[in-house]
Structures are given as structure tokens and as C-alpha cells.
Amino acid sequence: MVFELEGVELGADGKVVSYAKFLYPTNALVALKTDGHGPPPQPRPSVSRALPGSRHKPAATKSAPAGTELGSDVGDALEYNPNLLDDPQWPCGKHKRVLIFASYMTTVIEYVKPSDLKKDMNETFREKFPHVRLTLSKIRSLKREMRNLSEECSLEPVTVSMAYVYFEKLVLQGKLNKQNRKLCAGACVLLAAKISSDLRKTEVKQLIEKLEERFRFNRRDLIGFEFTVLVALELALYLPETQVLPHYRRLTQQF
């Protein structure tokens, strides 16, 4: 595979890689059934998770070289915040001045050229997240492309919101770069559409064609990269409402 994600290990050249550590039992799978001839079956203990709503491996595991497996990136230590990359304070940067008076506080933003404001915003973002290899303006541009494509394909705002969460998680983990950013964005939209929408075969084919046309990549690369993104997300496609709702509210206000 030409395109790959740093820290994501796939089975290649006959090597078998197990992702069982990302799986955990649900109530539907471990329903207790008693037949009166013995104790009820005990569910398999679930994987311990360091963060609520995520499936990170516990810290007390055997050590491995940095970047050789999932969970070794800098961004994995941070809890995902759906408001982080859409914070309206980012474009202000050093051009914002806060005035505090006796009974109220106000903010004054001086006029600045859009190019200078964009440069300042990207520099501030790079200082705060040095492990992220994309600029904030490029990240937001990709998200706009994801939203526009979803509108063309009549996908629901909740589907776009889930794609945003997948994409931002990969960004904050430092797994995206200039070469794979468009494939990641396309794979996130495709995974979100499959998990949240009841798409028919023809609709999935149409979505892939739209992704191929807008992001200008080969569908074979997209389909092959889909599983790579799934592993990077630790198979955690079902998201808590606290991660999806902030994106959903912003999208519904824009539509």
C-alpha cells in the first residue's frame, strides 16, 4: 500500500496482526441464559480504557518502540474535545485585546489582512500542537470539502458530524500528513455513511464516485485505506453523543 498511517500496523507479507484488543462485549452479546443445570455464563472482561468513550490501551502494558503500534502517538494522551478545532478564538490570535472595566469586560479585534490573520492562526496552532503536521487552515478546508460533498450526496448532518469526529481524532493523534490527508477525509466520510446511514449498494457506489471526483484519488486507494483508518480509530465507530452533538449543532446552524 502506497499510503499508510504512522503507528498503524497491518498484516503484510503473510504476517498476521490481531485487533482483538479493540473489541469488548456488549449487553447483547453477553446476555445471561440460565437453563437450571449450572451457573450462568460469565461475560468476558472488557478492555480497560483510560478515557471515557475511548478504547485506548491501558498504560500497564509491555513497552514497545515509539510509533510501532496504535496508542503510541502524542495525541493519544489527550481526551478528544469536539470544540477544540472549531474554537472561534483561533482566528483572533495576537490581534485580540481584552479590556476589563469595573462592571463588564469587552474584546476588541483590530483589522488585519486575511493573509496575515491566517498565518498568525496557523503559527499559534503549530505552537500548541507541534505533533500535528497539518495547518489549522488546511484542516478546516478539508472539513468544508467533507461537508460540501455530503450535501451533494444528501447525507444527514449527523453523518457529517461523525465523519468530523473520526477525522479530528486522527488529526490530533498526529497521524495525518500532506500525502494521506485527502484519503483520510474520504475514508472518514465513507465510514460515517456506512455506520449511520442505511445506504444501498448503488448509493455507496455513488458516494465513492463523488469522493473520488472531489478529493482526486483512486477508488482502489480509498477502499484499501478504509481499513487502515478503521484500525487507527481502534474500531470505535459508535460515538458518544457528547462528541457528536457539538458538531451537529454547528452544522444545523450553517445549513
Salt bridges, closest charged atoms under 4 A:
GLU6 OE1 - ARG133 NH2 3.02
GLU9 OE2 - LYS15 NZ 2.65
GLU69 OE2 - LYS57 NZ 2.83
ASP73 OD1 - LYS175 NZ 2.73
ASP86 OD2 - LYS143 NZ 2.92
ASP86 OD2 - HIS247 ND1 3.78
ASP86 OD2 - ARG250 NH2 3.40
ASP120 OD2 - HIS95 NE2 3.91
GLU145 OE1 - ARG214 NH1 2.71
GLU152 OE2 - ARG214 NH2 2.39
GLU168 OE2 - LYS143 NZ 2.50
GLU168 OE1 - HIS247 NE2 3.56
GLU212 OE1 - ARG219 NH2 3.02
GLU226 OE2 - LYS194 NZ 2.92
